[in-house]
Amino acid sequence: MRGAASNTPILQVMEMLTQMAEDTTLPRNVRRGAQGAWEELARETVAVDVRVASAVGILDDLANAVNLPVHGRTSIWSVISRLESLQ
């Protein structure tokens, strides 16, 4: 494993996902999905590119949810953008 500095962008994304998971203005399915994406990123035994791809897949599904408020969709797109810059 490389130094902690190389994981800083992932940790930032994980913090964003934590905030989404705790945001009570978002529907429960979105909060659960944010938690699921966080859990994928936390699996250190898996390669970073696989973790990122898994998290992006989860978030992409959430971004298309009918019951998602605009601010939630914007947050999801922001997280996806950051994750894609890591690939």
C-alpha positions as CSV (number, residue, x, y, z in Angstrom):
1,M,0.0,0.0,0.0
2,R,1.3,3.4,-0.8
3,G,1.5,6.3,1.7
4,A,-1.6,8.0,3.2
5,A,-1.1,11.0,0.9
6,S,-2.0,8.9,-2.2
7,N,-5.4,7.9,-0.5
8,T,-6.3,11.5,0.3
9,P,-8.7,11.9,-2.7
10,I,-10.4,8.7,-1.9
11,L,-10.8,9.8,1.8
12,Q,-12.3,13.1,0.6
13,V,-14.8,11.2,-1.5
14,M,-15.6,8.9,1.4
15,E,-16.3,12.0,3.5
16,M,-18.6,13.3,0.9
17,L,-20.4,10.0,0.8
18,T,-20.7,10.0,4.6
19,Q,-22.3,13.4,4.5
20,M,-24.8,12.1,1.9
21,A,-25.6,9.0,4.0
22,E,-26.4,11.3,7.0
23,D,-28.4,13.8,5.0
24,T,-32.0,13.3,6.2
25,T,-33.3,15.4,3.3
26,L,-32.3,12.6,0.9
27,P,-34.6,9.6,0.4
28,R,-33.6,6.5,2.3
29,N,-32.6,4.5,-0.8
30,V,-30.1,7.2,-1.7
31,R,-28.6,7.3,1.8
32,R,-28.3,3.5,1.7
33,G,-26.7,3.7,-1.7
34,A,-24.2,6.3,-0.5
35,Q,-23.3,4.0,2.4
36,G,-22.9,1.1,-0.1
37,A,-20.5,3.2,-2.3
38,W,-18.6,4.1,0.9
39,E,-18.3,0.5,1.8
40,E,-17.0,-0.4,-1.7
41,L,-14.3,2.3,-1.4
42,A,-13.3,1.1,2.1
43,R,-12.4,-2.4,0.9
44,E,-8.6,-2.1,1.0
45,T,-8.0,-5.7,-0.2
46,V,-9.4,-4.8,-3.6
47,A,-7.5,-2.8,-6.2
48,V,-8.4,0.9,-6.3
49,D,-9.7,1.0,-9.8
50,V,-12.1,-1.9,-9.0
51,R,-13.3,-0.1,-5.9
52,V,-13.8,3.2,-7.8
53,A,-15.7,1.4,-10.6
54,S,-18.0,-0.3,-8.2
55,A,-18.7,2.9,-6.3
56,V,-19.4,4.8,-9.6
57,G,-21.8,2.0,-10.7
58,I,-23.8,2.4,-7.5
59,L,-23.8,6.1,-7.6
60,D,-24.8,6.1,-11.3
61,D,-27.9,4.0,-10.5
62,L,-28.8,6.5,-7.7
63,A,-28.4,9.5,-10.0
64,N,-31.2,8.1,-12.1
65,A,-33.6,7.7,-9.1
66,V,-37.0,9.3,-9.7
67,N,-37.4,10.5,-6.1
68,L,-34.0,12.2,-5.9
69,P,-34.0,15.9,-5.1
70,V,-32.0,18.2,-7.3
71,H,-29.4,18.9,-4.6
72,G,-28.9,15.2,-4.1
73,R,-28.4,14.6,-7.8
74,T,-25.8,17.4,-7.9
75,S,-23.9,15.9,-4.9
76,I,-23.9,12.5,-6.6
77,W,-22.5,14.0,-9.9
78,S,-19.8,15.7,-7.9
79,V,-18.8,12.5,-6.2
80,I,-18.8,10.6,-9.5
81,S,-16.7,13.3,-11.1
82,R,-14.1,13.0,-8.3
83,L,-14.1,9.3,-8.6
84,E,-13.6,9.3,-12.3
85,S,-10.6,11.5,-11.9
86,L,-9.0,8.7,-9.9
87,Q,-9.3,6.1,-12.6
